[in-house]
Amino acid sequence: MTKTEKPIEERLKEGISLLKQLLDIVKHEETEGYSEVKKVITDWIKTGTPWDGRIEFPWYSRVAEISLPRSAKLAATLAFKVKKGDS
């Protein structure tokens, strides 16, 4: 790990925070899309491999736009947005 890579402790803290925030919105871990988000975040925590992408939540007509960075200078983000064309 280089000095600029985000340490596992920070990835864990950020990953848990993102999942808690998402559960505040979707309310149930069984919600379609949540398990996929959880898997992506879990993989990122374990490996540190960056990931950027979108995961659909059909029930809500929304997508989660996720950015999981390698760099310690960047924060992990998750934005729960209206799916384009479904507004």
N, CA, C and O atoms as a GROMACS GRO file, in nm:
protein
  348
    1MET      N    1   0.084  -0.118   0.000
    1MET     CA    2   0.000   0.000   0.000
    1MET      C    3   0.089   0.124   0.000
    1MET      O    4   0.183   0.134   0.079
    2THR      N    5   0.058   0.217  -0.088
    2THR     CA    6   0.133   0.343  -0.091
    2THR      C    7   0.072   0.440   0.009
    2THR      O    8  -0.037   0.417   0.062
    3LYS      N    9   0.142   0.549   0.032
    3LYS     CA   10   0.094   0.649   0.127
    3LYS      C   11  -0.036   0.714   0.082
    3LYS      O   12  -0.112   0.765   0.165
    4THR      N   13  -0.063   0.712  -0.049
    4THR     CA   14  -0.182   0.778  -0.098
    4THR      C   15  -0.305   0.687  -0.101
    4THR      O   16  -0.416   0.734  -0.124
    5GLU      N   17  -0.285   0.558  -0.078
    5GLU     CA   18  -0.399   0.466  -0.077
    5GLU      C   19  -0.478   0.478   0.052
    5GLU      O   20  -0.422   0.499   0.160
    6LYS      N   21  -0.609   0.465   0.038
    6LYS     CA   22  -0.699   0.471   0.154
    6LYS      C   23  -0.680   0.343   0.237
    6LYS      O   24  -0.694   0.233   0.183
    7PRO      N   25  -0.649   0.355   0.366
    7PRO     CA   26  -0.629   0.235   0.450
    7PRO      C   27  -0.761   0.160   0.474
    7PRO      O   28  -0.869   0.219   0.465
    8ILE      N   29  -0.750   0.033   0.504
    8ILE     CA   30  -0.868  -0.052   0.523
    8ILE      C   31  -0.959   0.002   0.634
    8ILE      O   32  -1.081  -0.008   0.622
    9GLU      N   33  -0.903   0.059   0.739
    9GLU     CA   34  -0.984   0.112   0.848
    9GLU      C   35  -1.074   0.225   0.799
    9GLU      O   36  -1.191   0.235   0.838
   10GLU      N   37  -1.018   0.309   0.713
   10GLU     CA   38  -1.096   0.420   0.658
   10GLU      C   39  -1.202   0.369   0.559
   10GLU      O   40  -1.314   0.419   0.556
   11ARG      N   41  -1.165   0.269   0.478
   11ARG     CA   42  -1.263   0.210   0.386
   11ARG      C   43  -1.378   0.148   0.463
   11ARG      O   44  -1.494   0.163   0.425
   12LEU      N   45  -1.348   0.078   0.573
   12LEU     CA   46  -1.451   0.016   0.655
   12LEU      C   47  -1.545   0.122   0.713
   12LEU      O   48  -1.667   0.108   0.707
   13LYS      N   49  -1.488   0.227   0.769
   13LYS     CA   50  -1.568   0.335   0.829
   13LYS      C   51  -1.658   0.399   0.723
   13LYS      O   52  -1.778   0.418   0.747
   14GLU      N   53  -1.603   0.432   0.608
   14GLU     CA   54  -1.681   0.495   0.503
   14GLU      C   55  -1.787   0.400   0.446
   14GLU      O   56  -1.900   0.441   0.419
   15GLY      N   57  -1.750   0.273   0.428
   15GLY     CA   58  -1.844   0.175   0.374
   15GLY      C   59  -1.964   0.155   0.465
   15GLY      O   60  -2.078   0.151   0.418
   16ILE      N   61  -1.940   0.142   0.594
   16ILE     CA   62  -2.049   0.126   0.691
   16ILE      C   63  -2.139   0.250   0.690
   16ILE      O   64  -2.261   0.238   0.695
   17SER      N   65  -2.078   0.366   0.685
   17SER     CA   66  -2.155   0.491   0.682
   17SER      C   67  -2.246   0.497   0.560
   17SER      O   68  -2.362   0.535   0.571
   18LEU      N   69  -2.193   0.460   0.443
   18LEU     CA   70  -2.274   0.462   0.321
   18LEU      C   71  -2.391   0.364   0.330
   18LEU      O   72  -2.503   0.397   0.291
   19LEU      N   73  -2.366   0.244   0.382
   19LEU     CA   74  -2.472   0.144   0.392
   19LEU      C   75  -2.580   0.188   0.492
   19LEU      O   76  -2.699   0.167   0.467
   20LYS      N   77  -2.540   0.249   0.603
   20LYS     CA   78  -2.638   0.299   0.700
   20LYS      C   79  -2.723   0.409   0.639
   20LYS      O   80  -2.845   0.412   0.659
   21GLN      N   81  -2.660   0.500   0.565
   21GLN     CA   82  -2.735   0.608   0.501
   21GLN      C   83  -2.834   0.552   0.399
   21GLN      O   84  -2.948   0.600   0.390
   22LEU      N   85  -2.792   0.453   0.324
   22LEU     CA   86  -2.881   0.392   0.225
   22LEU      C   87  -2.999   0.322   0.294
   22LEU      O   88  -3.112   0.331   0.246
   23LEU      N   89  -2.973   0.253   0.406
   23LEU     CA   90  -3.081   0.186   0.479
   23LEU      C   91  -3.180   0.286   0.539
   23LEU      O   92  -3.297   0.254   0.557
   24ASP      N   93  -3.134   0.406   0.569
   24ASP     CA   94  -3.226   0.510   0.617
   24ASP      C   95  -3.329   0.545   0.510
   24ASP      O   96  -3.440   0.587   0.541
   25ILE      N   97  -3.292   0.526   0.385
   25ILE     CA   98  -3.381   0.558   0.273
   25ILE      C   99  -3.465   0.437   0.233
   25ILE      O  100  -3.587   0.449   0.222
   26VAL      N  101  -3.402   0.322   0.210
   26VAL     CA  102  -3.474   0.206   0.157
   26VAL      C  103  -3.540   0.120   0.265
   26VAL      O  104  -3.628   0.041   0.236
   27LYS      N  105  -3.497   0.136   0.390
   27LYS     CA  106  -3.558   0.075   0.509
   27LYS      C  107  -3.536  -0.075   0.527
   27LYS      O  108  -3.544  -0.124   0.640
   28HIS      N  109  -3.508  -0.151   0.421
   28HIS     CA  110  -3.494  -0.296   0.435
   28HIS      C  111  -3.375  -0.347   0.354
   28HIS      O  112  -3.354  -0.306   0.239
   29GLU      N  113  -3.298  -0.436   0.415
   29GLU     CA  114  -3.185  -0.497   0.344
   29GLU      C  115  -3.232  -0.585   0.229
   29GLU      O  116  -3.153  -0.615   0.140
   30GLU      N  117  -3.357  -0.626   0.231
   30GLU     CA  118  -3.410  -0.712   0.125
   30GLU      C  119  -3.448  -0.634   0.000
   30GLU      O  120  -3.483  -0.693  -0.102
   31THR      N  121  -3.443  -0.501   0.007
   31THR     CA  122  -3.477  -0.417  -0.107
   31THR      C  123  -3.388  -0.451  -0.225
   31THR      O  124  -3.266  -0.461  -0.211
   32GLU      N  125  -3.449  -0.470  -0.342
   32GLU     CA  126  -3.372  -0.502  -0.463
   32GLU      C  127  -3.269  -0.394  -0.488
   32GLU      O  128  -3.303  -0.276  -0.496
   33GLY      N  129  -3.145  -0.433  -0.501
   33GLY     CA  130  -3.035  -0.340  -0.523
   33GLY      C  131  -2.945  -0.328  -0.402
   33GLY      O  132  -2.824  -0.309  -0.416
   34TYR      N  133  -3.002  -0.339  -0.282
   34TYR     CA  134  -2.922  -0.320  -0.160
   34TYR      C  135  -2.811  -0.425  -0.149
   34TYR      O  136  -2.697  -0.391  -0.116
   35SER      N  137  -2.843  -0.550  -0.174
   35SER     CA  138  -2.741  -0.656  -0.160
   35SER      C  139  -2.627  -0.637  -0.260
   35SER      O  140  -2.512  -0.669  -0.230
   36GLU      N  141  -2.658  -0.584  -0.378
   36GLU     CA  142  -2.555  -0.558  -0.477
   36GLU      C  143  -2.464  -0.444  -0.430
   36GLU      O  144  -2.342  -0.451  -0.445
   37VAL      N  145  -2.523  -0.339  -0.372
   37VAL     CA  146  -2.444  -0.228  -0.318
   37VAL      C  147  -2.355  -0.280  -0.205
   37VAL      O  148  -2.237  -0.247  -0.198
   38LYS      N  149  -2.413  -0.362  -0.118
   38LYS     CA  150  -2.337  -0.417  -0.005
   38LYS      C  151  -2.219  -0.500  -0.054
   38LYS      O  152  -2.110  -0.492   0.003
   39LYS      N  153  -2.240  -0.580  -0.158
   39LYS     CA  154  -2.131  -0.663  -0.212
   39LYS      C  155  -2.019  -0.576  -0.269
   39LYS      O  156  -1.901  -0.602  -0.244
   40VAL      N  157  -2.055  -0.475  -0.346
   40VAL     CA  158  -1.955  -0.386  -0.406
   40VAL      C  159  -1.874  -0.317  -0.296
   40VAL      O  160  -1.751  -0.310  -0.306
   41ILE      N  161  -1.941  -0.267  -0.194
   41ILE     CA  162  -1.872  -0.199  -0.085
   41ILE      C  163  -1.785  -0.297  -0.006
   41ILE      O  164  -1.672  -0.263   0.030
   42THR      N  165  -1.835  -0.416   0.020
   42THR     CA  166  -1.758  -0.518   0.092
   42THR      C  167  -1.631  -0.554   0.015
   42THR      O  168  -1.524  -0.564   0.074
   43ASP      N  169  -1.643  -0.573  -0.116
   43ASP     CA  170  -1.526  -0.604  -0.199
   43ASP      C  171  -1.424  -0.490  -0.194
   43ASP      O  172  -1.304  -0.514  -0.185
   44TRP      N  173  -1.472  -0.366  -0.200
   44TRP     CA  174  -1.384  -0.250  -0.194
   44TRP      C  175  -1.312  -0.243  -0.058
   44TRP      O  176  -1.193  -0.214  -0.052
   45ILE      N  177  -1.385  -0.269   0.048
   45ILE     CA  178  -1.323  -0.267   0.180
   45ILE      C  179  -1.211  -0.370   0.187
   45ILE      O  180  -1.101  -0.340   0.234
   46LYS      N  181  -1.238  -0.490   0.138
   46LYS     CA  182  -1.139  -0.599   0.147
   46LYS      C  183  -1.018  -0.576   0.057
   46LYS      O  184  -0.905  -0.601   0.099
   47THR      N  185  -1.040  -0.528  -0.066
   47THR     CA  186  -0.932  -0.522  -0.165
   47THR      C  187  -0.873  -0.384  -0.187
   47THR      O  188  -0.757  -0.372  -0.226
   48GLY      N  189  -0.952  -0.280  -0.164
   48GLY     CA  190  -0.906  -0.146  -0.192
   48GLY      C  191  -0.916  -0.109  -0.339
   48GLY      O  192  -0.878   0.001  -0.380
   49THR      N  193  -0.968  -0.202  -0.420
   49THR     CA  194  -0.983  -0.176  -0.563
   49THR      C  195  -1.093  -0.072  -0.585
   49THR      O  196  -1.206  -0.092  -0.541
   50PRO      N  197  -1.061   0.039  -0.652
   50PRO     CA  198  -1.162   0.143  -0.672
   50PRO      C  199  -1.278   0.093  -0.758
   50PRO      O  200  -1.261   0.003  -0.841
   51TRP      N  201  -1.395   0.153  -0.739
   51TRP     CA  202  -1.514   0.116  -0.816
   51TRP      C  203  -1.601   0.239  -0.833
   51TRP      O  204  -1.628   0.311  -0.736
   52ASP      N  205  -1.645   0.262  -0.954
   52ASP     CA  206  -1.741   0.368  -0.985
   52ASP      C  207  -1.850   0.306  -1.070
   52ASP      O  208  -1.821   0.238  -1.169
   53GLY      N  209  -1.974   0.330  -1.033
   53GLY     CA  210  -2.082   0.274  -1.113
   53GLY      C  211  -2.218   0.308  -1.057
   53GLY      O  212  -2.232   0.386  -0.962
   54ARG      N  213  -2.318   0.246  -1.120
   54ARG     CA  214  -2.458   0.269  -1.082
   54ARG      C  215  -2.524   0.136  -1.054
   54ARG      O  216  -2.500   0.037  -1.124
   55ILE      N  217  -2.608   0.133  -0.952
   55ILE     CA  218  -2.686   0.014  -0.920
   55ILE      C  219  -2.831   0.057  -0.912
   55ILE      O  220  -2.866   0.153  -0.843
   56GLU      N  221  -2.917  -0.016  -0.983
   56GLU     CA  222  -3.058   0.021  -0.990
   56GLU      C  223  -3.137  -0.029  -0.870
   56GLU      O  224  -3.111  -0.136  -0.815
   57PHE      N  225  -3.235   0.052  -0.832
   57PHE     CA  226  -3.334   0.019  -0.730
   57PHE      C  227  -3.471   0.034  -0.796
   57PHE      O  228  -3.536   0.137  -0.782
   58PRO      N  229  -3.515  -0.070  -0.869
   58PRO     CA  230  -3.638  -0.060  -0.951
   58PRO      C  231  -3.762  -0.020  -0.871
   58PRO      O  232  -3.845   0.056  -0.922
   59TRP      N  233  -3.776  -0.068  -0.749
   59TRP     CA  234  -3.894  -0.037  -0.669
   59TRP      C  235  -3.910   0.113  -0.647
   59TRP      O  236  -4.022   0.164  -0.639
   60TYR      N  237  -3.798   0.183  -0.637
   60TYR     CA  238  -3.797   0.326  -0.611
   60TYR      C  239  -3.780   0.410  -0.738
   60TYR      O  240  -3.782   0.533  -0.732
   61SER      N  241  -3.763   0.344  -0.853
   61SER     CA  242  -3.731   0.413  -0.979
   61SER      C  243  -3.609   0.504  -0.958
   61SER      O  244  -3.607   0.619  -1.003
   62ARG      N  245  -3.511   0.450  -0.891
   62ARG     CA  246  -3.389   0.525  -0.857
   62ARG      C  247  -3.266   0.441  -0.890
   62ARG      O  248  -3.273   0.320  -0.913
   63VAL      N  249  -3.153   0.510  -0.890
   63VAL     CA  250  -3.024   0.443  -0.902
   63VAL      C  251  -2.932   0.497  -0.793
   63VAL      O  252  -2.942   0.613  -0.752
   64ALA      N  253  -2.845   0.412  -0.748
   64ALA     CA  254  -2.740   0.454  -0.655
   64ALA      C  255  -2.614   0.474  -0.739
   64ALA      O  256  -2.564   0.380  -0.800
   65GLU      N  257  -2.565   0.598  -0.742
   65GLU     CA  258  -2.440   0.628  -0.810
   65GLU      C  259  -2.331   0.624  -0.705
   65GLU      O  260  -2.332   0.701  -0.609
   66ILE      N  261  -2.236   0.532  -0.725
   66ILE     CA  262  -2.137   0.503  -0.621
   66ILE      C  263  -1.997   0.530  -0.672
   66ILE      O  264  -1.962   0.496  -0.786
   67SER      N  265  -1.916   0.591  -0.587
   67SER     CA  266  -1.775   0.612  -0.616
   67SER      C  267  -1.696   0.566  -0.495
   67SER      O  268  -1.707   0.622  -0.386
   68LEU      N  269  -1.615   0.463  -0.515
   68LEU     CA  270  -1.532   0.407  -0.409
   68LEU      C  271  -1.386   0.423  -0.453
   68LEU      O  272  -1.336   0.343  -0.532
   69PRO      N  273  -1.317   0.525  -0.401
   69PRO     CA  274  -1.184   0.559  -0.451
   69PRO      C  275  -1.070   0.479  -0.388
   69PRO      O  276  -1.085   0.421  -0.280
   70ARG      N  277  -0.958   0.477  -0.457
   70ARG     CA  278  -0.835   0.418  -0.403
   70ARG      C  279  -0.763   0.521  -0.316
   70ARG      O  280  -0.703   0.486  -0.214
   71SER      N  281  -0.768   0.646  -0.355
   71SER     CA  282  -0.693   0.753  -0.290
   71SER      C  283  -0.749   0.790  -0.153
   71SER      O  284  -0.870   0.800  -0.135
   72ALA      N  285  -0.660   0.809  -0.058
   72ALA     CA  286  -0.700   0.853   0.076
   72ALA      C  287  -0.749   0.997   0.074
   72ALA      O  288  -0.814   1.042   0.169
   73LYS      N  289  -0.719   1.070  -0.033
   73LYS     CA  290  -0.760   1.210  -0.042
   73LYS      C  291  -0.905   1.226  -0.084
   73LYS      O  292  -0.962   1.334  -0.070
   74LEU      N  293  -0.966   1.120  -0.133
   74LEU     CA  294  -1.104   1.125  -0.181
   74LEU      C  295  -1.196   1.046  -0.089
   74LEU      O  296  -1.157   0.942  -0.036
   75ALA      N  297  -1.317   1.096  -0.070
   75ALA     CA  298  -1.416   1.025   0.012
   75ALA      C  299  -1.502   0.936  -0.076
   75ALA      O  300  -1.529   0.968  -0.192
   76ALA      N  301  -1.545   0.824  -0.020
   76ALA     CA  302  -1.642   0.738  -0.089
   76ALA      C  303  -1.777   0.810  -0.090
   76ALA      O  304  -1.813   0.876   0.007
   77THR      N  305  -1.850   0.795  -0.201
   77THR     CA  306  -1.980   0.862  -0.210
   77THR      C  307  -2.085   0.768  -0.265
   77THR      O  308  -2.055   0.674  -0.340
   78LEU      N  309  -2.208   0.794  -0.226
   78LEU     CA  310  -2.325   0.723  -0.278
   78LEU      C  311  -2.437   0.825  -0.290
   78LEU      O  312  -2.479   0.885  -0.191
   79ALA      N  313  -2.485   0.844  -0.412
   79ALA     CA  314  -2.596   0.936  -0.436
   79ALA      C  315  -2.714   0.854  -0.486
   79ALA      O  316  -2.702   0.778  -0.582
   80PHE      N  317  -2.828   0.869  -0.421
   80PHE     CA  318  -2.950   0.796  -0.455
   80PHE      C  319  -3.035   0.890  -0.542
   80PHE      O  320  -3.099   0.981  -0.491
   81LYS      N  321  -3.034   0.866  -0.672
   81LYS     CA  322  -3.093   0.961  -0.768
   81LYS      C  323  -3.211   0.902  -0.844
   81LYS      O  324  -3.222   0.781  -0.861
   82VAL      N  325  -3.298   0.992  -0.888
   82VAL     CA  326  -3.409   0.952  -0.976
   82VAL      C  327  -3.349   0.898  -1.105
   82VAL      O  328  -3.259   0.959  -1.163
   83LYS      N  329  -3.399   0.784  -1.147
   83LYS     CA  330  -3.353   0.724  -1.272
   83LYS      C  331  -3.397   0.812  -1.388
   83LYS      O  332  -3.514   0.846  -1.399
   84LYS      N  333  -3.303   0.848  -1.474
   84LYS     CA  334  -3.335   0.934  -1.587
   84LYS      C  335  -3.443   0.871  -1.673
   84LYS      O  336  -3.439   0.753  -1.706
   85GLY      N  337  -3.540   0.954  -1.709
   85GLY     CA  338  -3.652   0.905  -1.789
   85GLY      C  339  -3.769   0.858  -1.704
   85GLY      O  340  -3.876   0.828  -1.758
   86ASP      N  341  -3.751   0.851  -1.571
   86ASP     CA  342  -3.857   0.806  -1.480
   86ASP      C  343  -3.905   0.916  -1.387
   86ASP      O  344  -3.967   0.886  -1.285
   87SER      N  345  -3.878   1.040  -1.419
   87SER     CA  346  -3.912   1.149  -1.324
   87SER      C  347  -4.057   1.185  -1.325
   87SER      O  348  -4.099   1.274  -1.251
   0.00000   0.00000   0.00000
